[in-house]
Amino acid sequence: MVQKIANAITAIGIPFVAIFIVWAGFLFVTAQGDEKRLEQAKKTLQWALIGGAIVIGAYALSAAIVNFAKSL
């Protein structure tokens, strides 16, 4: 059950991360040197990468829990 939930969250989360990374790239390209817009693009990319790390970390943690439970 834990593994199914983790798989679902990963299947939903990873495409969102990819979309936000592409969006951050778009913001970088359209900023055209404007410091305020560049800062927004940097923050968008930063939070997209943090979100990706959280999704992958949650998946890894659930896999570790499931493997530990199976070994008992």
N, CA, C and O atoms as a CHARMM CRD file, in Angstrom:
* protein
*
  288
    1    1 MET  N      0.82500  -1.19100   0.00000 PROA 1      0.00000
    2    1 MET  CA     0.00000   0.00000   0.00000 PROA 1      0.00000
    3    1 MET  C      0.86900   1.25500   0.00000 PROA 1      0.00000
    4    1 MET  O      0.61300   2.19100  -0.75700 PROA 1      0.00000
    5    2 VAL  N      1.89300   1.27200   0.84700 PROA 2      0.00000
    6    2 VAL  CA     2.79400   2.42500   0.90200 PROA 2      0.00000
    7    2 VAL  C      3.47700   2.60600  -0.44700 PROA 2      0.00000
    8    2 VAL  O      3.63000   3.73000  -0.92600 PROA 2      0.00000
    9    3 GLN  N      3.88600   1.50200  -1.05700 PROA 3      0.00000
   10    3 GLN  CA     4.57900   1.57400  -2.34600 PROA 3      0.00000
   11    3 GLN  C      3.65000   2.10100  -3.43800 PROA 3      0.00000
   12    3 GLN  O      4.08500   2.86300  -4.30000 PROA 3      0.00000
   13    4 LYS  N      2.37700   1.70500  -3.41100 PROA 4      0.00000
   14    4 LYS  CA     1.42700   2.18600  -4.41400 PROA 4      0.00000
   15    4 LYS  C      1.20500   3.68900  -4.28500 PROA 4      0.00000
   16    4 LYS  O      1.12000   4.39700  -5.28800 PROA 4      0.00000
   17    5 ILE  N      1.11300   4.17000  -3.05600 PROA 5      0.00000
   18    5 ILE  CA     0.94200   5.60900  -2.82700 PROA 5      0.00000
   19    5 ILE  C      2.18100   6.36400  -3.30300 PROA 5      0.00000
   20    5 ILE  O      2.06800   7.41000  -3.94300 PROA 5      0.00000
   21    6 ALA  N      3.35100   5.83800  -2.99300 PROA 6      0.00000
   22    6 ALA  CA     4.59500   6.48700  -3.42400 PROA 6      0.00000
   23    6 ALA  C      4.71100   6.50100  -4.94400 PROA 6      0.00000
   24    6 ALA  O      5.15500   7.49000  -5.52700 PROA 6      0.00000
   25    7 ASN  N      4.31500   5.41300  -5.58100 PROA 7      0.00000
   26    7 ASN  CA     4.34300   5.37000  -7.04300 PROA 7      0.00000
   27    7 ASN  C      3.39800   6.40500  -7.64300 PROA 7      0.00000
   28    7 ASN  O      3.73700   7.06600  -8.62400 PROA 7      0.00000
   29    8 ALA  N      2.21600   6.54200  -7.05300 PROA 8      0.00000
   30    8 ALA  CA     1.24900   7.51800  -7.55700 PROA 8      0.00000
   31    8 ALA  C      1.76300   8.94400  -7.38100 PROA 8      0.00000
   32    8 ALA  O      1.65700   9.76600  -8.29200 PROA 8      0.00000
   33    9 ILE  N      2.31600   9.23000  -6.21500 PROA 9      0.00000
   34    9 ILE  CA     2.84800  10.57300  -5.96900 PROA 9      0.00000
   35    9 ILE  C      4.00300  10.86700  -6.92100 PROA 9      0.00000
   36    9 ILE  O      4.11000  11.97900  -7.43900 PROA 9      0.00000
   37   10 THR  N      4.85600   9.89200  -7.15300 PROA 10     0.00000
   38   10 THR  CA     5.97800  10.07900  -8.06900 PROA 10     0.00000
   39   10 THR  C      5.48400  10.28000  -9.49700 PROA 10     0.00000
   40   10 THR  O      5.99300  11.13500 -10.22100 PROA 10     0.00000
   41   11 ALA  N      4.49700   9.49300  -9.89600 PROA 11     0.00000
   42   11 ALA  CA     3.95800   9.61100 -11.25000 PROA 11     0.00000
   43   11 ALA  C      3.30700  10.96800 -11.48300 PROA 11     0.00000
   44   11 ALA  O      3.30900  11.47200 -12.60600 PROA 11     0.00000
   45   12 ILE  N      2.75800  11.55600 -10.44800 PROA 12     0.00000
   46   12 ILE  CA     2.14700  12.88200 -10.56200 PROA 12     0.00000
   47   12 ILE  C      3.19400  13.97700 -10.37700 PROA 12     0.00000
   48   12 ILE  O      3.16600  14.98700 -11.08000 PROA 12     0.00000
   49   13 GLY  N      4.10200  13.78600  -9.44900 PROA 13     0.00000
   50   13 GLY  CA     5.05600  14.83200  -9.08500 PROA 13     0.00000
   51   13 GLY  C      6.13100  15.10100 -10.12000 PROA 13     0.00000
   52   13 GLY  O      6.45500  16.26000 -10.38100 PROA 13     0.00000
   53   14 ILE  N      6.68800  14.06200 -10.71300 PROA 14     0.00000
   54   14 ILE  CA     7.79000  14.23700 -11.66200 PROA 14     0.00000
   55   14 ILE  C      7.37100  15.05600 -12.89100 PROA 14     0.00000
   56   14 ILE  O      8.12600  15.93800 -13.30200 PROA 14     0.00000
   57   15 PRO  N      6.20300  14.80300 -13.49400 PROA 15     0.00000
   58   15 PRO  CA     5.80200  15.67600 -14.61100 PROA 15     0.00000
   59   15 PRO  C      5.62500  17.14000 -14.19100 PROA 15     0.00000
   60   15 PRO  O      5.94900  18.04700 -14.95800 PROA 15     0.00000
   61   16 PHE  N      5.11500  17.37200 -12.98800 PROA 16     0.00000
   62   16 PHE  CA     4.99600  18.74600 -12.50400 PROA 16     0.00000
   63   16 PHE  C      6.36900  19.39200 -12.36600 PROA 16     0.00000
   64   16 PHE  O      6.54700  20.55800 -12.72000 PROA 16     0.00000
   65   17 VAL  N      7.32400  18.65300 -11.86200 PROA 17     0.00000
   66   17 VAL  CA     8.69000  19.17400 -11.72800 PROA 17     0.00000
   67   17 VAL  C      9.24100  19.52700 -13.10700 PROA 17     0.00000
   68   17 VAL  O      9.83700  20.58900 -13.28800 PROA 17     0.00000
   69   18 ALA  N      9.04100  18.64200 -14.07000 PROA 18     0.00000
   70   18 ALA  CA     9.52900  18.90400 -15.42800 PROA 18     0.00000
   71   18 ALA  C      8.87300  20.15200 -16.01500 PROA 18     0.00000
   72   18 ALA  O      9.54100  20.96400 -16.65600 PROA 18     0.00000
   73   19 ILE  N      7.57800  20.30300 -15.79700 PROA 19     0.00000
   74   19 ILE  CA     6.86400  21.48100 -16.30200 PROA 19     0.00000
   75   19 ILE  C      7.42400  22.75600 -15.67900 PROA 19     0.00000
   76   19 ILE  O      7.63100  23.74900 -16.37700 PROA 19     0.00000
   77   20 PHE  N      7.66900  22.73400 -14.37900 PROA 20     0.00000
   78   20 PHE  CA     8.18400  23.93300 -13.72100 PROA 20     0.00000
   79   20 PHE  C      9.62700  24.23400 -14.11700 PROA 20     0.00000
   80   20 PHE  O     10.02100  25.40000 -14.14000 PROA 20     0.00000
   81   21 ILE  N     10.41900  23.22000 -14.42600 PROA 21     0.00000
   82   21 ILE  CA    11.77500  23.46500 -14.91700 PROA 21     0.00000
   83   21 ILE  C     11.71700  24.12200 -16.29700 PROA 21     0.00000
   84   21 ILE  O     12.46300  25.06100 -16.57200 PROA 21     0.00000
   85   22 VAL  N     10.83800  23.63000 -17.15600 PROA 22     0.00000
   86   22 VAL  CA    10.65900  24.25300 -18.47200 PROA 22     0.00000
   87   22 VAL  C     10.15000  25.68300 -18.31200 PROA 22     0.00000
   88   22 VAL  O     10.60100  26.58700 -19.01500 PROA 22     0.00000
   89   23 TRP  N      9.21500  25.88800 -17.39100 PROA 23     0.00000
   90   23 TRP  CA     8.68500  27.22600 -17.13700 PROA 23     0.00000
   91   23 TRP  C      9.79600  28.17100 -16.65700 PROA 23     0.00000
   92   23 TRP  O      9.85500  29.32700 -17.07600 PROA 23     0.00000
   93   24 ALA  N     10.65700  27.68200 -15.79500 PROA 24     0.00000
   94   24 ALA  CA    11.78200  28.50000 -15.32400 PROA 24     0.00000
   95   24 ALA  C     12.69700  28.85600 -16.49200 PROA 24     0.00000
   96   24 ALA  O     13.17700  29.98700 -16.57600 PROA 24     0.00000
   97   25 GLY  N     12.94100  27.92000 -17.38000 PROA 25     0.00000
   98   25 GLY  CA    13.74100  28.21100 -18.57300 PROA 25     0.00000
   99   25 GLY  C     13.10000  29.27600 -19.43000 PROA 25     0.00000
  100   25 GLY  O     13.78200  30.16300 -19.94200 PROA 25     0.00000
  101   26 PHE  N     11.79000  29.19200 -19.58900 PROA 26     0.00000
  102   26 PHE  CA    11.05600  30.21300 -20.34000 PROA 26     0.00000
  103   26 PHE  C     11.19600  31.57800 -19.67100 PROA 26     0.00000
  104   26 PHE  O     11.38000  32.59100 -20.34500 PROA 26     0.00000
  105   27 LEU  N     11.10800  31.59600 -18.34300 PROA 27     0.00000
  106   27 LEU  CA    11.26000  32.85900 -17.62100 PROA 27     0.00000
  107   27 LEU  C     12.66500  33.43500 -17.80100 PROA 27     0.00000
  108   27 LEU  O     12.82600  34.64700 -17.94400 PROA 27     0.00000
  109   28 PHE  N     13.68200  32.56800 -17.79300 PROA 28     0.00000
  110   28 PHE  CA    15.05300  33.03300 -18.02000 PROA 28     0.00000
  111   28 PHE  C     15.18900  33.66400 -19.40500 PROA 28     0.00000
  112   28 PHE  O     15.78900  34.72800 -19.55600 PROA 28     0.00000
  113   29 VAL  N     14.62800  33.00000 -20.40700 PROA 29     0.00000
  114   29 VAL  CA    14.76200  33.48700 -21.77900 PROA 29     0.00000
  115   29 VAL  C     14.03100  34.81400 -21.96500 PROA 29     0.00000
  116   29 VAL  O     14.53700  35.71600 -22.63300 PROA 29     0.00000
  117   30 THR  N     12.85300  34.93200 -21.38000 PROA 30     0.00000
  118   30 THR  CA    12.06000  36.14200 -21.57900 PROA 30     0.00000
  119   30 THR  C     12.43500  37.27600 -20.63400 PROA 30     0.00000
  120   30 THR  O     11.92300  38.38600 -20.78100 PROA 30     0.00000
  121   31 ALA  N     13.30800  37.02900 -19.67500 PROA 31     0.00000
  122   31 ALA  CA    13.70200  38.08500 -18.73200 PROA 31     0.00000
  123   31 ALA  C     14.48600  39.18800 -19.43400 PROA 31     0.00000
  124   31 ALA  O     14.35400  40.35900 -19.07700 PROA 31     0.00000
  125   32 GLN  N     15.28100  38.84200 -20.40300 PROA 32     0.00000
  126   32 GLN  CA    16.04800  39.79700 -21.20600 PROA 32     0.00000
  127   32 GLN  C     16.85400  40.76500 -20.34900 PROA 32     0.00000
  128   32 GLN  O     16.89400  41.96500 -20.62200 PROA 32     0.00000
  129   33 GLY  N     17.48700  40.24300 -19.32300 PROA 33     0.00000
  130   33 GLY  CA    18.36500  41.06400 -18.49500 PROA 33     0.00000
  131   33 GLY  C     17.68500  41.83100 -17.37500 PROA 33     0.00000
  132   33 GLY  O     18.36800  42.48700 -16.58800 PROA 33     0.00000
  133   34 ASP  N     16.37400  41.77200 -17.27800 PROA 34     0.00000
  134   34 ASP  CA    15.65200  42.45900 -16.20300 PROA 34     0.00000
  135   34 ASP  C     15.92500  41.72600 -14.89000 PROA 34     0.00000
  136   34 ASP  O     15.56700  40.55700 -14.73900 PROA 34     0.00000
  137   35 GLU  N     16.55400  42.41200 -13.95000 PROA 35     0.00000
  138   35 GLU  CA    16.97800  41.77500 -12.69100 PROA 35     0.00000
  139   35 GLU  C     15.80800  41.17100 -11.91700 PROA 35     0.00000
  140   35 GLU  O     15.93300  40.07800 -11.36600 PROA 35     0.00000
  141   36 LYS  N     14.69200  41.85900 -11.86900 PROA 36     0.00000
  142   36 LYS  CA    13.53200  41.36200 -11.11900 PROA 36     0.00000
  143   36 LYS  C     13.00900  40.06000 -11.73900 PROA 36     0.00000
  144   36 LYS  O     12.69600  39.10900 -11.02400 PROA 36     0.00000
  145   37 ARG  N     12.92000  40.02600 -13.04600 PROA 37     0.00000
  146   37 ARG  CA    12.42200  38.83100 -13.72700 PROA 37     0.00000
  147   37 ARG  C     13.43800  37.69300 -13.66500 PROA 37     0.00000
  148   37 ARG  O     13.05300  36.52600 -13.58200 PROA 37     0.00000
  149   38 LEU  N     14.72800  38.01700 -13.70400 PROA 38     0.00000
  150   38 LEU  CA    15.75300  36.98400 -13.54900 PROA 38     0.00000
  151   38 LEU  C     15.69100  36.36100 -12.16000 PROA 38     0.00000
  152   38 LEU  O     15.84900  35.15000 -12.00700 PROA 38     0.00000
  153   39 GLU  N     15.46100  37.18600 -11.15900 PROA 39     0.00000
  154   39 GLU  CA    15.34400  36.67300  -9.78800 PROA 39     0.00000
  155   39 GLU  C     14.13600  35.74300  -9.65900 PROA 39     0.00000
  156   39 GLU  O     14.20500  34.71600  -8.98300 PROA 39     0.00000
  157   40 GLN  N     13.03300  36.10900 -10.31200 PROA 40     0.00000
  158   40 GLN  CA    11.84200  35.25100 -10.29500 PROA 40     0.00000
  159   40 GLN  C     12.14100  33.91600 -10.98500 PROA 40     0.00000
  160   40 GLN  O     11.71700  32.86400 -10.50700 PROA 40     0.00000
  161   41 ALA  N     12.86100  33.95400 -12.09500 PROA 41     0.00000
  162   41 ALA  CA    13.21700  32.72500 -12.81000 PROA 41     0.00000
  163   41 ALA  C     14.11500  31.84400 -11.94800 PROA 41     0.00000
  164   41 ALA  O     13.94000  30.62600 -11.90900 PROA 41     0.00000
  165   42 LYS  N     15.06900  32.45100 -11.26300 PROA 42     0.00000
  166   42 LYS  CA    15.96700  31.69100 -10.38700 PROA 42     0.00000
  167   42 LYS  C     15.19300  31.02100  -9.25800 PROA 42     0.00000
  168   42 LYS  O     15.43400  29.85700  -8.93700 PROA 42     0.00000
  169   43 LYS  N     14.26000  31.76200  -8.65700 PROA 43     0.00000
  170   43 LYS  CA    13.46700  31.18900  -7.56400 PROA 43     0.00000
  171   43 LYS  C     12.57400  30.05800  -8.06800 PROA 43     0.00000
  172   43 LYS  O     12.40400  29.04600  -7.38900 PROA 43     0.00000
  173   44 THR  N     12.00700  30.23300  -9.25500 PROA 44     0.00000
  174   44 THR  CA    11.16700  29.18200  -9.82800 PROA 44     0.00000
  175   44 THR  C     11.97700  27.91200 -10.05200 PROA 44     0.00000
  176   44 THR  O     11.52500  26.81500  -9.72100 PROA 44     0.00000
  177   45 LEU  N     13.16900  28.05800 -10.61300 PROA 45     0.00000
  178   45 LEU  CA    14.02800  26.89700 -10.83400 PROA 45     0.00000
  179   45 LEU  C     14.44100  26.26500  -9.50900 PROA 45     0.00000
  180   45 LEU  O     14.44600  25.04200  -9.37000 PROA 45     0.00000
  181   46 GLN  N     14.78600  27.10500  -8.54000 PROA 46     0.00000
  182   46 GLN  CA    15.20300  26.59900  -7.22900 PROA 46     0.00000
  183   46 GLN  C     14.09000  25.77400  -6.59100 PROA 46     0.00000
  184   46 GLN  O     14.34300  24.67000  -6.10800 PROA 46     0.00000
  185   47 TRP  N     12.87600  26.28600  -6.58100 PROA 47     0.00000
  186   47 TRP  CA    11.77600  25.56500  -5.95300 PROA 47     0.00000
  187   47 TRP  C     11.37800  24.32500  -6.75000 PROA 47     0.00000
  188   47 TRP  O     10.93200  23.33700  -6.16800 PROA 47     0.00000
  189   48 ALA  N     11.53500  24.36500  -8.07100 PROA 48     0.00000
  190   48 ALA  CA    11.26100  23.16900  -8.87700 PROA 48     0.00000
  191   48 ALA  C     12.24400  22.05700  -8.52600 PROA 48     0.00000
  192   48 ALA  O     11.85500  20.89700  -8.39600 PROA 48     0.00000
  193   49 LEU  N     13.51300  22.41300  -8.37200 PROA 49     0.00000
  194   49 LEU  CA    14.51500  21.40700  -8.01200 PROA 49     0.00000
  195   49 LEU  C     14.30800  20.89300  -6.58900 PROA 49     0.00000
  196   49 LEU  O     14.50100  19.70600  -6.32500 PROA 49     0.00000
  197   50 ILE  N     13.92100  21.77000  -5.68100 PROA 50     0.00000
  198   50 ILE  CA    13.62200  21.33600  -4.31200 PROA 50     0.00000
  199   50 ILE  C     12.42600  20.38300  -4.31800 PROA 50     0.00000
  200   50 ILE  O     12.43800  19.35900  -3.63600 PROA 50     0.00000
  201   51 GLY  N     11.40700  20.72500  -5.08300 PROA 51     0.00000
  202   51 GLY  CA    10.23900  19.84900  -5.19500 PROA 51     0.00000
  203   51 GLY  C     10.59900  18.49300  -5.76900 PROA 51     0.00000
  204   51 GLY  O     10.10400  17.46500  -5.30700 PROA 51     0.00000
  205   52 GLY  N     11.46200  18.48800  -6.77900 PROA 52     0.00000
  206   52 GLY  CA    11.91700  17.22800  -7.35900 PROA 52     0.00000
  207   52 GLY  C     12.67700  16.38300  -6.35400 PROA 52     0.00000
  208   52 GLY  O     12.50400  15.16500  -6.29400 PROA 52     0.00000
  209   53 ALA  N     13.51900  17.03600  -5.56500 PROA 53     0.00000
  210   53 ALA  CA    14.27200  16.30900  -4.53700 PROA 53     0.00000
  211   53 ALA  C     13.33400  15.72000  -3.48800 PROA 53     0.00000
  212   53 ALA  O     13.55400  14.60800  -3.00900 PROA 53     0.00000
  213   54 ILE  N     12.29900  16.45800  -3.13500 PROA 54     0.00000
  214   54 ILE  CA    11.32900  15.95900  -2.15400 PROA 54     0.00000
  215   54 ILE  C     10.58400  14.74800  -2.71000 PROA 54     0.00000
  216   54 ILE  O     10.40100  13.75200  -2.00900 PROA 54     0.00000
  217   55 VAL  N     10.15400  14.83300  -3.96900 PROA 55     0.00000
  218   55 VAL  CA     9.42700  13.71100  -4.58100 PROA 55     0.00000
  219   55 VAL  C     10.31600  12.47100  -4.64200 PROA 55     0.00000
  220   55 VAL  O      9.88300  11.37800  -4.27700 PROA 55     0.00000
  221   56 ILE  N     11.54500  12.63500  -5.10000 PROA 56     0.00000
  222   56 ILE  CA    12.46200  11.49700  -5.20200 PROA 56     0.00000
  223   56 ILE  C     12.81900  10.96800  -3.81600 PROA 56     0.00000
  224   56 ILE  O     12.91500   9.75600  -3.61700 PROA 56     0.00000
  225   57 GLY  N     13.01600  11.86700  -2.86300 PROA 57     0.00000
  226   57 GLY  CA    13.32400  11.44700  -1.49600 PROA 57     0.00000
  227   57 GLY  C     12.17700  10.67800  -0.85800 PROA 57     0.00000
  228   57 GLY  O     12.39700   9.69000  -0.15800 PROA 57     0.00000
  229   58 ALA  N     10.95400  11.13400  -1.10200 PROA 58     0.00000
  230   58 ALA  CA     9.79300  10.42700  -0.55800 PROA 58     0.00000
  231   58 ALA  C      9.67900   9.03000  -1.16000 PROA 58     0.00000
  232   58 ALA  O      9.34000   8.06900  -0.47000 PROA 58     0.00000
  233   59 TYR  N      9.96500   8.93100  -2.44700 PROA 59     0.00000
  234   59 TYR  CA     9.92300   7.62000  -3.09700 PROA 59     0.00000
  235   59 TYR  C     10.99500   6.69500  -2.51500 PROA 59     0.00000
  236   59 TYR  O     10.72700   5.53000  -2.22100 PROA 59     0.00000
  237   60 ALA  N     12.19600   7.21900  -2.35500 PROA 60     0.00000
  238   60 ALA  CA    13.29100   6.41200  -1.80300 PROA 60     0.00000
  239   60 ALA  C     12.99300   5.98900  -0.36800 PROA 60     0.00000
  240   60 ALA  O     13.26500   4.85200   0.01500 PROA 60     0.00000
  241   61 LEU  N     12.44100   6.89300   0.41700 PROA 61     0.00000
  242   61 LEU  CA    12.09600   6.57200   1.80200 PROA 61     0.00000
  243   61 LEU  C     11.02600   5.48800   1.86300 PROA 61     0.00000
  244   61 LEU  O     11.12300   4.56400   2.67100 PROA 61     0.00000
  245   62 SER  N     10.01400   5.59500   1.01600 PROA 62     0.00000
  246   62 SER  CA     8.96600   4.57100   1.02900 PROA 62     0.00000
  247   62 SER  C      9.51900   3.22500   0.57400 PROA 62     0.00000
  248   62 SER  O      9.13000   2.18600   1.10700 PROA 62     0.00000
  249   63 ALA  N     10.41500   3.23200  -0.39800 PROA 63     0.00000
  250   63 ALA  CA    11.02700   1.97400  -0.84400 PROA 63     0.00000
  251   63 ALA  C     11.85500   1.35700   0.27700 PROA 63     0.00000
  252   63 ALA  O     11.84600   0.14000   0.45800 PROA 63     0.00000
  253   64 ALA  N     12.56500   2.18500   1.02300 PROA 64     0.00000
  254   64 ALA  CA    13.35800   1.67800   2.14700 PROA 64     0.00000
  255   64 ALA  C     12.45600   1.09400   3.22900 PROA 64     0.00000
  256   64 ALA  O     12.77000   0.05100   3.80100 PROA 64     0.00000
  257   65 ILE  N     11.34600   1.75300   3.51000 PROA 65     0.00000
  258   65 ILE  CA    10.40900   1.26000   4.52500 PROA 65     0.00000
  259   65 ILE  C      9.82100  -0.08000   4.09200 PROA 65     0.00000
  260   65 ILE  O      9.73500  -1.01200   4.89200 PROA 65     0.00000
  261   66 VAL  N      9.42100  -0.17400   2.83700 PROA 66     0.00000
  262   66 VAL  CA     8.83500  -1.42000   2.33200 PROA 66     0.00000
  263   66 VAL  C      9.86300  -2.54800   2.37700 PROA 66     0.00000
  264   66 VAL  O      9.54300  -3.66000   2.79700 PROA 66     0.00000
  265   67 ASN  N     11.08600  -2.27200   1.95100 PROA 67     0.00000
  266   67 ASN  CA    12.12800  -3.31000   1.98500 PROA 67     0.00000
  267   67 ASN  C     12.45300  -3.73100   3.41300 PROA 67     0.00000
  268   67 ASN  O     12.68900  -4.91200   3.66900 PROA 67     0.00000
  269   68 PHE  N     12.46700  -2.78900   4.33600 PROA 68     0.00000
  270   68 PHE  CA    12.71300  -3.12300   5.73700 PROA 68     0.00000
  271   68 PHE  C     11.58400  -3.98800   6.28700 PROA 68     0.00000
  272   68 PHE  O     11.83000  -4.96400   6.99500 PROA 68     0.00000
  273   69 ALA  N     10.34100  -3.62400   5.95900 PROA 69     0.00000
  274   69 ALA  CA     9.19800  -4.39200   6.45000 PROA 69     0.00000
  275   69 ALA  C      9.19600  -5.80800   5.87900 PROA 69     0.00000
  276   69 ALA  O      8.81000  -6.75400   6.56500 PROA 69     0.00000
  277   70 LYS  N      9.62300  -5.95500   4.63200 PROA 70     0.00000
  278   70 LYS  CA     9.67300  -7.28600   4.02500 PROA 70     0.00000
  279   70 LYS  C     10.74100  -8.16500   4.66800 PROA 70     0.00000
  280   70 LYS  O     10.60300  -9.38700   4.70900 PROA 70     0.00000
  281   71 SER  N     11.80000  -7.54200   5.16700 PROA 71     0.00000
  282   71 SER  CA    12.88800  -8.32500   5.75600 PROA 71     0.00000
  283   71 SER  C     12.58900  -8.77700   7.18100 PROA 71     0.00000
  284   71 SER  O     13.33100  -9.58600   7.73700 PROA 71     0.00000
  285   72 LEU  N     11.53000  -8.27700   7.77000 PROA 72     0.00000
  286   72 LEU  CA    11.19700  -8.67300   9.14600 PROA 72     0.00000
  287   72 LEU  C     10.61600 -10.04400   9.21000 PROA 72     0.00000
  288   72 LEU  O     10.28400 -10.52400  10.29400 PROA 72     0.00000
